[in-house]
Amino acid sequence: MIRVRFAPSPTGMFHVGGARSALFNWALAEQSGGRFVLRIEDTDAARNRPEWTEGILSALAWIGISGDNPVFEGPYFQSENEPQHREAVAKLLADGKAYYCDCTRELLQERTGSEHKGYDGFCRDRALSAGAVRFRTPDEGVTVVDDVIRGRVEFPNDAQEDFVIARSDGSPLYVLANAVDDITQGITHVVRGEEHLANAQRQQLLWPALGANPPVWAHLPVIVNEQRKKLSKRRDKVALESYRDEGYLAEAMVNYLMLLGWGPGEDREIMPWAEMVPLFRLEDVNSANAFFDEKKLRAFNGEYIRALPPEEFAARCEPWLDPSWDRGLFARVAPLAQTRIAVLSEITANVDFLFLDEPVFDQASWDKAMKNSPEEILSGYLARLETADMDPESLKTALEEVGAEHGLKLGKAQAPVRVAVTGRTVGLPLFESIEALGRERSIERLRAALTRLRG
């Protein structure tokens, strides 16, 4: 049985790169009937916070990875496995595959004459009984990592120092704890980001030293921004929760993340999860950097929004609607908004004019629209609105007539009316908006705009 794992650290918001790794592992487990092991690597007590763990679980559940599926196993916590980690260190020491070292950085620099040189093996044969613990790496040859995505990767052993696997207080380091957990949890495939490839060299040595066969390795391509620099939380919008809270749909995000380094073929991009899983192959993942294009993600999301049944679209908008707003009135205009927004949070600015006593005027929109005889247009349309039929076609005809009287086409004539009624230059179709707002309230807003113009 294939057993994969996703092993995040609870030290911050959930990175979209981590979400991509989790999804690739999830797809591999689902298609094979295997297991997806969630392991929270919480041994960095100084940086770990419970809310970050909750954030990981919540973000994973949002993209469909949770205990509701029998593929899911965990979450396990690395801190609970420390006894096994210490046992592994003791075994390596007893087998002569590791040794104690009391060298400080200052002593190493004094011996080598440089703070940049690696460890020189000074304590290898000193038979110390205390200190940090270093793994004894081979002196010659190469360590080979056969990577499904990158092929054969060779690491010369003479370039690899004897690396530390436990601190002087006995607490294990990540590289050792990670290997021990993978072995004890029966992990068969390690699928993770390219930044861990250097760790794979060391773990390729540790697994057989601990009596286990190394797993299948697969290191996913780096995700980069528009400048082709690695996504950074200091510079880029990388938190999955930020996209969720902005109103991206989980299914759109899942679809997009799966395409960062892999594709289903036949130039298909928009594809539901259930169709992607049978097609996914680690061998088809590209090793080249993957560009996280937020504009493309936004376009994906818009497509998914437009594909929702109207009732479901209205329900998904709920978090962005004021509790006091008339849901019946919203349901009338929701289909109009559905074709115009790319993220759910945009629904507020599209419909709030219907529920407020006065529209929220955007000053830039006001300045842009109140040109080309705005008083004459507003006054003329106000007069016609008092008797016009309140259906979109009649309302449109009335404004065309007013515009014609002043030598303006409909596009120019409707700009001041739109801002007077809705407060903005863009939004729902104007005449459907006026119909939904009603004659009396529309007239009130035209009068208020005229008053504001006359100042």
C-alpha positions as CSV (number, residue, x, y, z in Angstrom):
1,M,0.0,0.0,0.0
2,I,1.2,3.5,-0.8
3,R,1.6,5.6,2.3
4,V,2.4,9.3,1.7
5,R,2.7,12.0,4.3
6,F,2.3,15.7,4.6
7,A,4.4,17.2,7.5
8,P,3.9,20.9,8.0
9,S,5.3,22.9,11.0
10,P,2.8,25.1,12.9
11,T,4.9,28.2,12.8
12,G,2.7,30.5,10.6
13,M,-0.1,30.8,8.1
14,F,-0.6,27.9,5.7
15,H,1.5,28.5,2.5
16,V,0.0,27.8,-0.9
17,G,3.1,25.8,-1.7
18,G,2.3,23.6,1.2
19,A,-1.2,23.2,-0.1
20,R,0.1,22.2,-3.5
21,S,2.3,19.5,-1.9
22,A,-0.6,18.3,0.2
23,L,-2.8,18.0,-2.8
24,F,-0.3,16.0,-4.8
25,N,0.1,13.6,-1.9
26,W,-3.6,13.4,-1.5
27,A,-4.2,12.6,-5.2
28,L,-1.5,9.9,-5.0
29,A,-3.1,8.3,-2.0
30,E,-6.7,8.5,-3.4
31,Q,-5.9,7.0,-6.7
32,S,-4.0,4.1,-5.2
33,G,-6.3,3.4,-2.3
34,G,-3.4,4.2,0.0
35,R,-3.1,6.4,3.0
36,F,-2.3,10.1,3.5
37,V,-0.6,10.7,6.8
38,L,-0.8,14.1,8.4
39,R,2.1,14.7,10.7
40,I,2.4,18.0,12.5
41,E,6.1,18.7,13.0
42,D,5.8,20.6,16.3
43,T,9.3,20.2,17.8
44,D,10.2,23.9,17.5
45,A,8.6,24.9,20.8
46,A,9.7,28.5,20.6
47,R,7.8,29.1,17.3
48,N,4.9,26.7,17.5
49,R,1.5,28.0,18.4
50,P,-1.8,26.0,18.8
51,E,-3.7,28.4,16.5
52,W,-1.2,27.6,13.7
53,T,-2.0,23.9,14.1
54,E,-5.7,24.7,14.0
55,G,-5.1,26.9,10.9
56,I,-3.4,23.9,9.2
57,L,-6.3,21.6,9.9
58,S,-8.8,24.2,8.8
59,A,-7.0,25.1,5.6
60,L,-6.6,21.4,4.7
61,A,-10.2,20.7,5.3
62,W,-11.2,23.7,3.1
63,I,-9.4,22.1,0.1
64,G,-11.0,18.7,0.9
65,I,-8.3,17.0,2.9
66,S,-9.8,15.8,6.2
67,G,-10.7,12.8,8.3
68,D,-14.0,12.5,6.5
69,N,-12.2,10.5,3.9
70,P,-10.8,7.0,4.8
71,V,-7.6,7.8,3.0
72,F,-6.8,10.3,5.8
73,E,-4.7,9.3,8.8
74,G,-3.7,11.5,11.7
75,P,-3.0,14.1,12.7
76,Y,0.1,12.8,14.5
77,F,2.4,15.1,16.4
78,Q,6.2,14.8,16.0
79,S,6.8,15.9,19.6
80,E,5.0,12.8,20.8
81,N,7.6,10.6,19.1
82,E,10.7,11.9,20.9
83,P,11.3,8.6,22.7
84,Q,11.7,6.9,19.3
85,H,14.0,9.6,18.1
86,R,16.3,9.2,21.1
87,E,16.2,5.4,20.7
88,A,17.3,5.9,17.1
89,V,20.2,8.1,18.1
90,A,21.3,5.6,20.7
91,K,21.2,2.8,18.1
92,L,23.3,4.8,15.7
93,L,25.8,5.5,18.4
94,A,25.9,1.8,19.5
95,D,26.4,0.7,15.9
96,G,29.3,3.1,15.4
97,K,27.4,5.1,12.8
98,A,27.3,8.2,14.9
99,Y,29.6,9.8,17.5
100,Y,29.7,12.5,20.1
101,C,31.2,15.8,19.3
102,D,32.1,18.7,21.6
103,C,33.4,21.1,19.0
104,T,32.1,24.6,19.1
105,R,31.8,26.9,16.1
106,E,34.7,29.0,17.4
107,L,37.0,25.9,17.7
108,L,36.1,24.7,14.2
109,Q,36.8,28.2,12.8
110,E,40.1,28.3,14.6
111,R,41.1,24.9,13.2
112,T,40.0,25.5,9.6
113,G,40.7,29.2,9.4
114,S,37.2,29.9,8.0
115,E,33.7,30.2,9.3
116,H,32.3,28.9,6.0
117,K,34.0,25.5,5.9
118,G,32.1,22.4,6.9
119,Y,32.9,20.2,9.9
120,D,36.4,18.6,9.6
121,G,35.7,15.3,11.4
122,F,37.9,16.2,14.4
123,C,35.8,14.1,16.9
124,R,35.3,11.0,14.8
125,D,37.8,8.9,16.7
126,R,38.0,10.7,20.0
127,A,35.4,8.2,21.7
128,L,33.7,11.0,23.6
129,S,30.8,10.1,25.9
130,A,28.9,13.4,25.7
131,G,28.2,16.3,23.4
132,A,26.2,16.8,20.2
133,V,25.8,13.7,18.1
134,R,27.0,13.6,14.5
135,F,26.2,11.0,11.8
136,R,29.3,9.4,10.3
137,T,29.0,10.0,6.5
138,P,30.9,7.9,3.9
139,D,34.3,9.2,3.0
140,E,34.2,8.3,-0.7
141,G,31.8,7.6,-3.5
142,V,28.4,9.3,-4.0
143,T,25.0,9.2,-2.3
144,V,22.4,8.7,-5.0
145,V,18.8,10.0,-4.7
146,D,16.6,8.5,-7.4
147,D,14.0,11.1,-7.7
148,V,10.8,10.4,-9.7
149,I,10.7,14.0,-10.9
150,R,14.4,15.0,-11.1
151,G,15.9,11.6,-12.1
152,R,19.1,10.5,-10.6
153,V,20.7,13.1,-8.3
154,E,24.2,12.4,-7.1
155,F,25.8,14.0,-4.0
156,P,29.6,13.4,-3.7
157,N,30.2,12.1,-0.2
158,D,33.5,14.0,0.2
159,A,31.4,17.2,0.0
160,Q,29.1,16.1,2.8
161,E,30.2,16.8,6.3
162,D,29.3,14.6,9.3
163,F,26.0,16.3,10.1
164,V,24.5,16.8,13.5
165,I,21.5,14.6,14.4
166,A,21.0,15.4,18.0
167,R,21.9,18.4,20.3
168,S,24.1,18.0,23.3
169,D,21.0,17.8,25.5
170,G,19.9,14.8,23.6
171,S,17.1,16.4,21.6
172,P,17.0,15.3,18.0
173,L,17.3,17.6,15.0
174,Y,14.8,17.7,12.2
175,V,16.7,15.5,9.7
176,L,16.8,12.6,12.2
177,A,13.3,13.1,13.6
178,N,11.9,13.3,10.1
179,A,13.5,10.1,9.0
180,V,12.5,8.1,12.1
181,D,8.9,9.2,11.9
182,D,8.7,8.3,8.2
183,I,10.1,4.9,9.0
184,T,7.9,4.2,12.0
185,Q,4.8,5.4,10.1
186,G,5.5,3.2,7.1
187,I,5.9,6.0,4.6
188,T,6.6,4.6,1.1
189,H,6.7,7.9,-0.9
190,V,8.1,11.2,0.2
191,V,6.6,13.9,-2.1
192,R,7.6,17.4,-1.0
193,G,9.1,20.7,-2.2
194,E,12.5,21.0,-4.0
195,E,13.9,22.9,-1.0
196,H,14.1,19.6,0.8
197,L,16.3,17.9,-1.8
198,A,19.4,18.6,0.3
199,N,17.7,16.8,3.2
200,A,17.1,13.8,1.0
201,Q,20.8,13.3,0.7
202,R,21.1,12.9,4.4
203,Q,18.0,10.9,4.8
204,Q,19.1,8.6,2.1
205,L,22.0,7.7,4.4
206,L,19.9,7.6,7.6
207,W,17.2,5.2,6.4
208,P,19.5,2.2,5.8
209,A,21.6,3.1,8.8
210,L,18.3,2.6,10.8
211,G,17.6,-0.6,9.1
212,A,15.0,0.5,6.5
213,N,14.8,0.9,2.8
214,P,14.6,4.5,1.6
215,P,11.2,5.7,0.2
216,V,10.4,6.7,-3.3
217,W,11.6,10.4,-3.5
218,A,9.8,13.1,-5.5
219,H,10.7,16.7,-5.1
220,L,8.2,19.2,-6.5
221,P,9.2,22.3,-8.5
222,V,9.7,25.6,-6.8
223,I,6.7,28.0,-7.0
224,V,7.7,31.4,-8.1
225,N,6.1,34.8,-8.4
226,E,5.8,37.1,-11.5
227,Q,9.5,38.2,-11.2
228,R,10.3,34.4,-11.2
229,K,11.5,34.6,-7.6
230,K,10.5,32.0,-5.1
231,L,7.3,32.8,-3.4
232,S,8.0,34.5,-0.1
233,K,5.6,35.4,2.8
234,R,7.6,38.6,3.3
235,R,6.9,39.7,-0.3
236,D,4.0,37.8,-1.8
237,K,0.5,36.8,-0.9
238,V,1.1,33.2,0.0
239,A,-1.3,32.3,2.8
240,L,-4.1,29.9,1.7
241,E,-6.3,31.4,4.4
242,S,-6.0,34.9,2.7
243,Y,-7.5,33.5,-0.5
244,R,-10.2,31.6,1.3
245,D,-11.2,34.8,3.3
246,E,-11.2,36.9,0.1
247,G,-13.8,34.6,-1.4
248,Y,-11.9,32.2,-3.6
249,L,-13.8,28.9,-4.0
250,A,-12.0,25.8,-2.7
251,E,-12.6,23.9,-5.9
252,A,-11.1,26.6,-8.0
253,M,-8.1,26.8,-5.7
254,V,-7.6,23.1,-5.8
255,N,-7.8,23.0,-9.6
256,Y,-5.3,25.8,-9.9
257,L,-2.8,24.4,-7.4
258,M,-2.8,21.0,-9.1
259,L,-1.6,22.7,-12.3
260,L,1.5,24.1,-10.6
261,G,3.9,21.7,-12.1
262,W,1.5,19.2,-13.5
263,G,-1.3,19.1,-16.1
264,P,-3.9,16.6,-17.2
265,G,-3.0,16.9,-20.9
266,E,-4.9,17.8,-24.0
267,D,-4.6,21.5,-23.1
268,R,-7.3,21.0,-20.4
269,E,-7.2,23.3,-17.4
270,I,-10.6,23.7,-15.8
271,M,-11.2,20.2,-14.4
272,P,-12.9,19.0,-11.2
273,W,-10.9,17.0,-8.6
274,A,-12.6,13.7,-9.3
275,E,-11.4,13.9,-12.9
276,M,-7.9,14.9,-12.1
277,V,-7.1,12.2,-9.6
278,P,-7.2,9.2,-12.0
279,L,-4.9,11.1,-14.4
280,F,-2.3,12.3,-11.9
281,R,1.2,10.8,-12.2
282,L,4.3,11.8,-10.3
283,E,6.3,11.0,-13.4
284,D,4.4,13.7,-15.3
285,V,5.3,16.5,-12.9
286,N,7.6,19.0,-14.5
287,S,10.9,19.8,-12.7
288,A,10.9,23.4,-14.0
289,N,9.8,26.3,-11.7
290,A,6.0,26.8,-11.5
291,F,4.6,30.3,-11.8
292,F,1.9,31.2,-9.3
293,D,-0.2,33.6,-11.5
294,E,-2.7,35.3,-9.3
295,K,-4.5,36.8,-12.3
296,K,-5.0,33.3,-13.7
297,L,-6.2,32.0,-10.4
298,R,-8.7,34.9,-10.3
299,A,-9.9,34.0,-13.8
300,F,-10.3,30.3,-12.7
301,N,-12.3,31.4,-9.8
302,G,-14.6,33.5,-11.9
303,E,-15.2,30.5,-14.1
304,Y,-16.1,28.4,-11.1
305,I,-18.4,31.1,-9.7
306,R,-20.3,31.4,-13.0
307,A,-20.8,27.6,-13.1
308,L,-22.5,27.5,-9.7
309,P,-26.3,27.0,-9.6
310,P,-27.9,30.4,-8.6
311,E,-29.1,29.1,-5.3
312,E,-25.7,27.9,-4.4
313,F,-24.1,31.1,-5.5
314,A,-26.4,33.1,-3.2
315,A,-25.6,30.7,-0.3
316,R,-21.8,31.0,-0.9
317,C,-22.1,34.8,-0.7
318,E,-23.6,34.7,2.8
319,P,-20.4,35.5,4.7
320,W,-20.2,38.8,2.8
321,L,-23.8,39.9,3.3
322,D,-25.0,42.1,6.2
323,P,-27.4,40.2,8.3
324,S,-29.9,43.0,8.0
325,W,-30.1,42.8,4.2
326,D,-33.3,41.6,2.6
327,R,-32.4,38.1,1.3
328,G,-35.4,38.1,-1.1
329,L,-34.2,41.2,-2.8
330,F,-30.6,39.8,-2.9
331,A,-31.9,36.6,-4.5
332,R,-33.4,38.7,-7.3
333,V,-30.1,40.4,-8.3
334,A,-27.7,37.6,-7.4
335,P,-27.8,36.1,-10.9
336,L,-26.8,39.5,-12.3
337,A,-23.8,39.7,-9.9
338,Q,-22.8,36.1,-10.5
339,T,-21.6,37.0,-14.0
340,R,-19.6,40.0,-12.9
341,I,-17.5,39.0,-9.9
342,A,-14.3,37.0,-9.8
343,V,-14.1,36.5,-6.0
344,L,-17.1,36.3,-3.6
345,S,-16.0,39.3,-1.5
346,E,-16.7,41.5,-4.5
347,I,-20.4,40.8,-4.0
348,T,-20.7,43.5,-1.3
349,A,-19.7,46.4,-3.5
350,N,-22.0,45.2,-6.3
351,V,-25.2,45.0,-4.2
352,D,-24.8,47.2,-1.1
353,F,-26.5,50.1,-2.8
354,L,-29.8,48.2,-2.7
355,F,-29.8,47.9,1.1
356,L,-28.3,51.2,2.2
357,D,-30.3,54.4,2.8
358,E,-27.8,56.2,0.6
359,P,-25.2,54.7,-1.7
360,V,-21.5,54.7,-0.8
361,F,-20.1,57.3,-3.2
362,D,-16.7,56.5,-4.5
363,Q,-15.2,60.0,-5.1
364,A,-13.2,58.9,-8.1
365,S,-16.3,57.4,-9.7
366,W,-18.2,60.6,-9.0
367,D,-15.5,62.8,-10.6
368,K,-15.3,60.6,-13.6
369,A,-19.0,60.3,-14.2
370,M,-20.2,63.8,-13.5
371,K,-19.2,65.3,-16.9
372,N,-21.1,65.8,-20.2
373,S,-24.1,67.8,-18.9
374,P,-24.7,65.7,-15.7
375,E,-27.4,68.1,-14.4
376,E,-29.4,68.0,-17.6
377,I,-29.2,64.2,-17.8
378,L,-30.1,63.6,-14.2
379,S,-33.0,66.1,-14.3
380,G,-34.3,64.8,-17.5
381,Y,-34.2,61.2,-16.4
382,L,-35.7,62.0,-13.1
383,A,-38.7,63.5,-14.8
384,R,-39.2,60.5,-17.0
385,L,-38.7,58.1,-14.1
386,E,-41.7,59.5,-12.4
387,T,-44.0,58.0,-15.1
388,A,-41.9,55.4,-16.9
389,D,-42.7,51.7,-16.7
390,M,-40.4,50.0,-14.3
391,D,-39.0,47.3,-16.5
392,P,-35.4,47.3,-17.8
393,E,-36.2,47.9,-21.4
394,S,-38.5,50.9,-20.7
395,L,-36.0,52.4,-18.3
396,K,-33.3,52.1,-20.9
397,T,-35.5,53.7,-23.6
398,A,-36.2,56.6,-21.3
399,L,-32.5,57.3,-20.7
400,E,-31.7,56.9,-24.5
401,E,-34.3,59.6,-25.1
402,V,-32.8,61.9,-22.5
403,G,-29.3,61.4,-23.9
404,A,-30.4,62.0,-27.5
405,E,-31.8,65.4,-26.4
406,H,-28.3,66.4,-25.3
407,G,-26.4,64.7,-28.1
408,L,-25.1,61.8,-26.0
409,K,-25.2,58.1,-26.7
410,L,-26.4,55.8,-24.0
411,G,-22.9,54.9,-22.7
412,K,-22.2,58.6,-21.9
413,A,-25.7,59.3,-20.6
414,Q,-25.9,56.4,-18.2
415,A,-22.6,57.2,-16.4
416,P,-24.0,60.0,-14.1
417,V,-27.2,58.1,-13.5
418,R,-25.3,54.9,-12.5
419,V,-23.2,56.8,-10.0
420,A,-26.2,58.7,-8.7
421,V,-28.1,55.4,-8.1
422,T,-25.3,53.0,-7.1
423,G,-22.4,55.2,-6.1
424,R,-20.0,53.6,-8.5
425,T,-19.1,53.5,-12.2
426,V,-19.2,49.7,-12.4
427,G,-21.6,47.1,-11.0
428,L,-24.8,45.4,-11.9
429,P,-26.6,46.3,-15.1
430,L,-28.0,49.7,-14.6
431,F,-31.6,49.3,-15.6
432,E,-32.1,46.0,-13.7
433,S,-30.5,47.8,-10.7
434,I,-33.1,50.7,-11.0
435,E,-35.9,48.1,-11.3
436,A,-34.7,46.3,-8.1
437,L,-34.2,49.6,-6.2
438,G,-37.7,50.8,-7.1
439,R,-39.1,54.0,-8.5
440,E,-39.3,56.0,-5.2
441,R,-35.8,55.2,-4.0
442,S,-34.3,55.7,-7.4
443,I,-35.9,59.2,-7.7
444,E,-34.6,60.1,-4.2
445,R,-31.1,59.2,-5.3
446,L,-31.3,61.3,-8.5
447,R,-32.5,64.2,-6.4
448,A,-29.7,63.8,-3.9
449,A,-27.1,63.7,-6.7
450,L,-28.6,66.9,-8.2
451,T,-28.3,68.6,-4.8
452,R,-24.8,67.5,-4.4
453,L,-23.9,68.8,-7.9
454,R,-25.4,72.1,-7.2
455,G,-23.5,72.2,-3.9
